[in-house]
Amino acid sequence: MADEWWRGAAIYQVYLRSFADGNDDGIGDLAGLRAKLPYLAELGIDAIWLNPWYPSPMADGGYDVADYRAIDPAFGTLAEAEAYIAEAHALNIRTIIDIVPNHGSNQQDWFVQALRAGPGSPERERFLFRPGRGDGPPNDWQSIFNGPAWSQVEDGEWYLHLFAPEQPDFNWRNPEVVEEFHDILRFWLDRGVDGIRIDSAAVLFKDLDSAEESYTDHDEVHEVYRGWRRISDSYDDRFFVGEMWMPDQERFALYLRPDEMQTAFNFDFLSRPWEAAELKASIDLTLSTHVPIGAPPTWVLSNHDVTRPVTKYGRADTSFSHQDRKHGMRTDLVLGERRARAAALLAMALPGGLYVYQGEELGLPEVEDLPDELLQDPIFTRSKGADRGRDGCRVPLPWSGKEPPFGFGSGTPWLPQPRDWKNLTVESQYDDQNSMLTLYRTGLHLRRTLLGDGALTWLDSPPDVLTFQRENLTCITNLSHIAVPLPPHEEVLLSSIPLDNGALPPDATAWVR
């Protein structure tokens, strides 16, 4: 296995609860994932990123971790996790797991001990407990999930939770917390995990005395990741990918210095609208941020937190915003699928790493009509229903058949699948040369064989058309309203939709050489 394999890897994100159900209880699990490894190997991916698989009360889809060194019984056992890692390696697929350092679960042993020990105790110093201000919380900070960021315990003290009340924040100025996570990293790296995705990586340190909410991107956080990097460097070919929603690219780049993280998610690209100038600006900004420091960029179209591309690109405002989860958004799914296909080939052709969220390769739309009583995302309840939350992109995958549960398992899935997904199953798309699945499978294999880690060179093109060259491949994306001619005497390797008398139609991408 080559050094720095992540620089150009295609990484597939598995939201385990919704991928495949191996024991027919309606919840995806390791048995289901292991059974589908040949599918992923054939798809052409290099690694799997797994959302948290730890024991959890599931107050926030597993991001409220109760035990960082075990597997949730709903997903399987630690022995099954180790078997999965080995089976994936045998197929040349590496494994990336989620580590959640900002907060744990209120059912974690440490937090239970902190509640029992009382104010001023060493156990409470592992978290951010404070006395109140009068009858209220220590300050007016608001949770990222809506509502107050403080909850009161029986003895009168308050604890901070940037997310849900069930997710108390750790105190990263406490050496015990630092050492605990060092041990957690070693635990999983010793078991053959190849990479770590760092959740909410920029928010570990808080200035609770600040008049404003001050919890993002404090300089102290970099020493944490330098310590983590020293640990990962003691193993072969391991890497980090950070989750930082940060508009300041200069500050963003600090996390990618040679002694910190190797990579980070590029949310700027994900958030841009379907406009040539915007996408080009994002690509240029990304490259100018990463290339000077030797860090590979990453390209992301979707994940477990955002609206699926087919739905996003089918709307008048195609930039990502959490506002697009509200009721009443008009969506043209035919247009959305067309643009999502074009965006997929554009992203695949760019230099660096690529992330594909499960179901993206099937062209699944966001499920926007889930019954309120089935929604599980805490964002929905804490916003009093104003924000529908993220459940719509987490609906279990359709594998086969004409009726739900579409081969996900024989039990009732934890979220219901739309009946019209019968035309979006893996089975229905597998042999269809015009399907989204075939497009992804073909594109990922061409990407692996034709594109290295080489630079991107922009070529002259009409307005609203993006044209660049990598290696001996030229990628052309037409974001205009008219068909555009392709370069003469070029071989068309792949097109997101059929050509129009040899010309590239609107909202389409072609690879030529």
C-alpha positions, -999 to 999 in steps of 0.1 A, spaced: 0 0 0 16 33 -12 25 61 12 1 90 14 -26 70 -3 -52 96 8 -38 123 -15 -60 111 -44 -83 86 -28 -120 81 -35 -136 77 -1 -171 64 4 -190 76 35 -211 49 52 -239 60 76 -240 26 92 -277 27 104 -288 32 69 -264 12 47 -275 -24 50 -292 -45 76 -277 -79 82 -298 -91 111 -332 -78 99 -340 -55 128 -344 -25 106 -311 -10 115 -280 -11 94 -250 -29 109 -216 -44 104 -230 -77 91 -248 -57 64 -217 -37 55 -195 -68 53 -219 -84 29 -218 -54 7 -180 -49 6 -178 -65 -29 -203 -39 -42 -181 -11 -29 -149 -27 -42 -165 -29 -77 -177 7 -74 -141 17 -74 -136 33 -40 -103 33 -20 -116 37 15 -147 38 37 -154 65 62 -178 52 89 -199 76 110 -197 68 147 -202 31 154 -198 34 192 -223 26 219 -247 56 220 -282 66 232 -286 80 197 -297 115 209 -277 128 179 -274 99 154 -244 84 173 -225 116 178 -233 113 215 -207 87 223 -211 67 255 -180 45 250 -152 53 225 -136 18 227 -165 -4 219 -192 -10 192 -229 -3 197 -247 -37 200 -271 -25 174 -242 -25 149 -224 -56 161 -193 -64 183 -157 -53 185 -147 -86 170 -170 -80 140 -154 -45 136 -120 -61 135 -132 -87 110 -147 -60 88 -114 -40 88 -95 -71 78 -120 -81 51 -119 -45 37 -81 -46 36 -83 -78 17 -102 -59 -10 -78 -30 -9 -103 -8 9 -91 12 39 -112 22 69 -116 57 83 -136 61 116 -152 91 133 -137 105 165 -159 130 183 -136 151 206 -157 181 214 -184 163 234 -195 129 247 -228 114 259 -245 124 291 -246 86 297 -208 82 294 -192 70 326 -172 102 330 -203 123 330 -222 101 353 -192 103 377 -191 141 373 -228 144 383 -222 121 414 -190 139 425 -205 173 427 -192 209 423 -155 215 424 -146 179 419 -118 166 396 -145 146 378 -164 178 369 -132 194 356 -133 170 327 -163 190 314 -174 226 315 -195 230 346 -201 265 360 -223 282 386 -252 301 372 -257 338 369 -286 347 392 -314 323 383 -300 317 348 -271 301 330 -235 314 332 -240 333 299 -264 336 270 -247 313 245 -270 294 222 -266 258 210 -257 251 174 -288 229 175 -310 258 186 -320 267 222 -297 274 251 -262 260 252 -264 253 290 -283 228 310 -287 228 348 -281 198 370 -298 190 404 -271 207 426 -276 240 407 -245 240 385 -248 243 347 -228 224 320 -221 236 285 -232 217 254 -227 233 220 -250 208 205 -278 188 223 -281 187 261 -273 150 259 -239 160 245 -218 176 273 -187 194 261 -153 182 273 -128 206 289 -98 204 266 -77 224 291 -77 194 313 -47 170 308 -69 140 315 -91 148 285 -60 152 263 -45 118 274 -79 100 272 -81 109 235 -45 99 229 -54 65 242 -85 63 221 -65 70 190 -40 43 198 -68 18 206 -82 21 171 -50 26 152 -37 -6 168 -68 -24 153 -58 -14 118 -79 17 112 -63 37 84 -77 72 91 -96 94 115 -123 118 107 -123 146 134 -158 158 141 -163 195 149 -125 199 149 -123 237 154 -145 241 185 -127 223 213 -117 255 232 -141 280 247 -137 314 262 -166 314 286 -159 349 299 -163 364 265 -192 388 259 -198 370 226 -200 333 218 -163 324 216 -157 288 208 -144 285 172 -108 283 161 -89 292 193 -51 289 187 -49 263 215 -66 237 193 -35 234 172 -14 219 200 -41 192 203 -37 181 167 1 183 168 -1 158 196 -25 136 175 -2 139 145 28 126 166 7 95 174 -5 89 139 31 93 125 42 65 147 20 42 125 24 35 88 2 54 63 -24 68 87 -41 102 82 -66 127 96 -94 145 79 -109 175 98 -144 188 98 -142 226 100 -169 249 88 -146 279 85 -149 307 59 -115 322 66 -92 302 43 -60 315 59 -72 302 93 -84 270 77 -50 263 62 -33 264 97 -49 231 104 -32 216 74 4 225 84 29 196 80 27 187 117 -11 188 120 -39 172 99 -31 158 65 -65 168 50 -98 186 58 -132 187 42 -138 214 16 -172 227 24 -167 258 3 -171 237 -28 -201 219 -14 -218 253 -6 -214 270 -39 -244 275 -63 -245 259 -97 -229 288 -115 -196 287 -135 -180 317 -119 -188 305 -84 -175 270 -89 -143 282 -106 -138 307 -78 -141 279 -53 -118 256 -72 -92 283 -74 -96 293 -38 -92 256 -27 -61 250 -48 -45 283 -37 -51 274 -1 -38 238 -3 -10 237 -29 14 261 -12 14 240 20 15 207 2 -19 195 14 -42 177 -9 -76 193 -14 -108 173 -9 -140 176 -29 -174 169 -13 -209 171 -28 -229 157 1 -227 140 35 -250 130 64 -255 166 74 -266 183 42 -293 182 15 -287 155 -12 -274 169 -45 -303 158 -67 -326 179 -45 -303 208 -39 -294 212 -76 -331 210 -85 -340 243 -68 -338 279 -78 -311 285 -51 -286 257 -56 -261 268 -29 -262 248 3 -279 264 32 -296 249 63 -325 271 54 -333 247 25 -346 221 50 -377 242 56 -412 234 42 -423 245 8 -392 244 -13 -400 238 -50 -378 212 -65 -373 200 -101 -358 165 -96 -353 159 -133 -331 191 -135 -315 182 -102 -305 148 -113 -290 162 -145 -269 187 -126 -259 162 -100 -246 139 -127 -226 168 -141 -213 179 -107 -202 143 -100 -179 142 -130 -166 176 -123 -157 167 -87 -141 134 -98 -118 152 -123 -104 176 -98 -70 170 -81 -70 156 -46 -93 134 -26 -130 127 -33 -158 119 -9 -190 101 -20 -218 99 5 -238 66 4 -267 68 -21 -251 96 -40 -241 70 -66 -278 60 -69 -290 96 -74 -312 94 -43 -331 126 -36 -337 141 -1 -368 125 15 -388 156 25 -421 141 35 -411 120 65 -438 121 91 -430 144 120 -434 117 146 -406 96 129 -380 124 128 -351 117 151 -327 146 145 -326 168 176 -325 199 153 -361 192 145 -373 192 181 -350 220 193 -361 243 165 -397 235 173 -402 221 138 -388 252 120 -359 231 107 -368 196 94 -333 184 103 -311 159 86 -331 127 86 -341 132 50 -306 124 38 -303 94 61 -331 72 49 -319 36 44 -306 26 10 -326 7 -16 -308 -24 -28 -333 -45 -47 -369 -54 -53 -400 -33 -61 -414 -27 -27 -399 -13 6 -376 -22 23 -359 -27 -11 -334 -53 1 -322 -32 30 -332 -61 53 -364 -80 59 -373 -59 90 -390 -25 89 -364 2 84 -358 28 111 -369 54 86 -393 47 58 -382 46 22 -403 62 -6 -421 37 -27 -409 53 -59 -373 44 -50 -380 11 -68 -364 28 -99 -334 38 -79 -323 5 -64 -288 -9 -70 -305 -38 -88 -325 -16 -112 -295 5 -121 -268 -21 -122 -270 -30 -159 -285 3 -171 -258 20 -191 -275 54 -185 -280 51 -148 -264 72 -121 -247 40 -107 -231 32 -140 -219 69 -143 -202 67 -109 -188 33 -114 -173 43 -148 -161 77 -136 -144 63 -105 -126 36 -125 -114 61 -151 -103 85 -124 -82 58 -108 -65 47 -140 -61 81 -158 -57 108 -131 -28 110 -107 -21 138 -83 -12 162 -111 -20 199 -113 -50 215 -130 -46 238 -159 -75 260 -170 -82 262 -207 -100 289 -227 -137 283 -229 -170 302 -235 -187 321 -206 -205 297 -182 -183 268 -193 -155 253 -172 -127 236 -190 -95 223 -175 -69 197 -182 -54 171 -159 -28 147 -171 -40 138 -206 -77 143 -197 -98 174 -204 -129 180 -183 -156 203 -197 -187 213 -177 -214 233 -194 -234 255 -170 -248 277 -198 -283 274 -214 -271 262 -248 -251 232 -261 -214 239 -267 -191 222 -292 -164 198 -279 -128 202 -290 -124 186 -325 -106 153 -329 -110 144 -292 -121 111 -279 -151 113 -256 -143 91 -226 -174 98 -206 -203 122 -206 -228 128 -178 -257 127 -204 -257 119 -241 -243 144 -264 -264 165 -287 -251 159 -322 -216 159 -309 -221 190 -287 -222 191 -249 -258 200 -237 -265 224 -209 -259 212 -173 -236 184 -184 -199 174 -181 -178 155 -205 -143 140 -202 -123 140 -234 -87 133 -245 
